[in-house]
Amino acid sequence: MKYIAHRGLSSKAPENTIPAFELAAKEQRYFGIECDVQTTKDNQFVIFHDDDLQRMAKVKKRVRDLTYEEILKYSIYKGNEIKKYPDLKIPLLSDYLEICSFHNKTAVIEVKYVHDITMLTELINLLDNYPSLSVMIISFNLSYLKYLRAITTIDLQYLSDDISDVEIYDARVNQLNLSLHKDSISKTLVNKLKKEGFSIAVYTVNDAKDALKFENLGIDYLTTDKL
């Protein structure tokens, strides 16, 4: 079972920031580093989880309504060990890709939002600048993944809190693997999905006993904040 650092090593630095990614990159135990991606008003790919800046930067403005230059006016004020990292800014996807590439970590990119689905073509074009980089793209948005499958052979994972038979069918037809919430996974479900040829990831696991349980079930990837 391979470990993925959730939003970087988010237990040691604010989530989805350069310090969190760099800390995860230096840890041998992590196969990959996960991040959240969305687009700005001026079509830049930035790394940020929430729709708006309220939780992390104390600003009630949506990422999608701002240009990247406007976003850089705000600093991140919340997160683990925040006092060690003053004046943190929201990074570009390219900043993260450079770190993953340099440290030979798999880039696990969750697509949260794009202004237009055709911008996913630009995402693939950006990734093409890193030919040696291993990449997985994940999303709760099935339409995004279907579009991506039509233009790339990259490993794609459909995120689901509680997978349904219809979603399993869609994933199979579109050659998507699955990333499932830890509370939705059972031995019966894993056996069924394995028989159908799926690779399975689990999120977000921070208890060592749970991690061992999932490893024994045959889970392929585990996303964690701190393990």
C-alpha positions in Angstrom: 0.0 0.0 0.0 1.4 3.4 -1.1 1.1 6.5 1.1 0.0 9.9 -0.3 0.5 13.1 1.7 -2.8 14.9 1.9 -2.5 18.5 0.7 1.2 18.1 1.4 2.4 17.2 4.9 -0.5 19.2 6.3 0.1 18.1 9.9 3.4 20.0 9.9 2.6 23.1 7.7 -0.5 24.8 6.4 -2.3 22.7 3.8 -1.6 23.2 0.1 1.4 25.4 0.6 4.9 25.3 -0.6 6.3 24.3 2.9 3.7 21.5 3.2 4.7 20.1 -0.2 8.4 20.5 0.5 8.2 18.7 3.8 6.3 15.8 2.2 8.8 15.6 -0.6 11.6 15.0 1.8 9.8 12.1 3.4 10.7 8.7 1.8 7.5 7.1 3.1 5.4 9.2 0.7 4.9 7.8 -2.8 2.9 10.8 -3.8 1.8 14.3 -2.7 -1.9 15.4 -3.1 -3.1 18.9 -3.9 -6.3 20.7 -4.8 -6.5 22.7 -8.1 -8.9 25.3 -9.4 -8.8 28.1 -11.9 -8.7 31.8 -11.4 -10.5 34.5 -13.3 -7.5 34.9 -15.5 -7.2 31.2 -16.3 -4.4 30.3 -14.0 -4.2 26.9 -12.2 -3.8 27.6 -8.5 -3.6 25.3 -5.5 -6.4 25.8 -3.0 -9.1 23.6 -1.5 -12.0 25.9 -0.6 -14.2 27.9 -2.9 -13.4 31.1 -1.1 -10.5 32.5 1.0 -12.5 32.9 4.2 -11.1 29.9 6.2 -7.5 30.2 5.2 -7.0 33.9 4.5 -9.9 35.6 6.3 -11.3 37.1 3.0 -14.9 36.4 1.8 -13.9 36.2 -1.9 -14.1 33.3 -4.2 -10.9 32.0 -5.9 -12.7 31.8 -9.3 -13.7 35.5 -9.1 -10.2 36.8 -8.6 -7.1 37.1 -10.9 -3.9 35.5 -9.6 -2.4 38.9 -9.1 -5.4 39.8 -6.9 -5.0 36.5 -5.0 -1.4 37.3 -4.2 -2.6 40.4 -2.2 -3.8 38.0 0.5 -1.7 35.8 2.8 -2.6 32.5 4.5 -3.3 32.9 8.2 -4.4 29.5 9.2 -2.9 26.0 9.4 -0.6 23.8 11.4 2.6 25.5 12.5 1.5 28.7 10.8 3.7 30.9 13.0 6.8 29.3 11.3 5.6 30.4 7.9 4.7 34.1 7.8 3.2 35.7 4.7 2.4 32.4 2.9 0.8 32.8 -0.5 -1.4 30.6 -2.6 0.8 28.7 -5.0 0.5 28.0 -8.7 0.1 24.4 -9.8 3.5 24.8 -11.6 5.2 25.5 -8.3 3.9 22.2 -6.9 4.8 20.3 -10.1 8.4 21.5 -9.8 8.7 20.2 -6.3 7.2 16.8 -7.2 9.4 16.5 -10.3 12.6 17.4 -8.4 11.9 15.0 -5.6 10.5 12.2 -7.9 7.2 12.1 -6.1 3.9 11.2 -7.9 1.7 14.3 -8.3 -1.8 13.5 -7.2 -3.9 16.4 -8.5 -7.5 16.8 -7.3 -9.4 19.0 -9.8 -11.9 21.0 -7.7 -13.1 23.5 -10.3 -12.4 24.9 -13.7 -14.3 27.7 -15.4 -14.7 25.8 -18.5 -14.3 22.1 -19.0 -12.1 22.6 -22.0 -9.5 24.2 -19.7 -8.6 20.6 -18.7 -6.9 20.4 -22.1 -4.6 23.2 -20.8 -4.0 21.2 -17.7 -2.7 18.3 -19.7 -0.6 20.6 -21.8 1.0 21.9 -18.6 1.7 18.4 -17.4 3.3 17.6 -20.7 6.1 20.0 -19.6 7.1 17.4 -17.1 7.6 14.3 -19.2 9.3 12.3 -16.4 6.7 13.1 -13.7 4.3 10.5 -12.5 0.8 11.9 -12.3 -2.6 10.8 -11.0 -5.6 13.1 -11.4 -8.6 12.7 -9.1 -11.9 14.4 -8.8 -15.4 14.2 -7.4 -16.6 15.6 -10.7 -17.3 12.7 -13.1 -17.7 15.0 -16.1 -14.2 16.3 -15.6 -12.8 12.8 -15.5 -14.8 11.7 -18.6 -13.4 14.7 -20.5 -9.9 13.9 -19.3 -10.1 10.3 -20.3 -10.9 11.3 -23.8 -7.6 13.2 -24.1 -5.1 11.4 -21.8 -4.0 8.0 -20.6 -3.0 9.4 -17.2 -4.3 7.4 -14.2 -7.6 8.9 -13.3 -9.5 8.3 -10.0 -13.1 9.0 -9.2 -13.6 10.3 -5.7 -16.7 9.1 -3.8 -17.9 9.4 -0.2 -20.3 6.5 -0.8 -19.9 4.7 -4.1 -23.0 3.5 -5.9 -23.5 0.7 -8.5 -24.1 3.4 -11.2 -20.9 5.2 -10.3 -19.0 1.9 -10.4 -20.4 1.3 -13.9 -19.4 4.7 -15.0 -15.9 4.3 -13.7 -15.5 0.9 -15.4 -16.8 2.2 -18.8 -14.5 5.3 -18.6 -11.4 3.4 -17.3 -11.3 5.2 -14.0 -10.0 3.9 -10.8 -11.6 4.7 -7.4 -10.7 6.8 -4.4 -13.1 6.1 -1.5 -13.9 7.6 1.9 -12.5 5.5 4.7 -15.9 5.0 6.3 -17.5 3.6 3.1 -15.0 0.8 2.6 -15.8 -2.8 3.6 -14.2 -6.2 2.8 -17.2 -7.1 0.6 -16.9 -3.9 -1.4 -13.1 -4.2 -1.9 -13.4 -7.8 -3.0 -16.1 -6.8 -5.6 -14.0 -3.9 -6.9 -10.8 -5.9 -7.1 -12.6 -8.6 -9.1 -13.6 -5.9 -11.6 -10.0 -4.8 -11.9 -10.1 -1.5 -10.1 -7.2 0.1 -8.3 -8.5 1.5 -4.9 -7.4 4.4 -2.8 -8.7 5.4 0.6 -8.9 8.9 2.1 -8.2 10.5 4.7 -6.7 8.0 7.2 -4.8 9.3 10.2 -4.9 6.3 12.5 -2.2 3.6 12.3 -4.6 0.8 13.2 -7.0 1.9 10.4 -4.1 2.0 8.0 -3.1 -1.6 8.8 -6.7 -2.6 8.4 -6.9 -1.1 4.9 -3.5 -2.6 3.9 -4.8 -6.0 4.9 -7.9 -5.4 2.8 -5.7 -4.9 -0.2 -6.1 -1.1 -0.6 -3.6 0.2 -3.1 -3.2 3.9 -1.9 -3.8 5.6 1.4 -4.1 9.4 1.7 -3.1 10.8 5.1 -2.3 14.1 6.9 0.4 12.6 9.1 1.0 8.9 9.0 
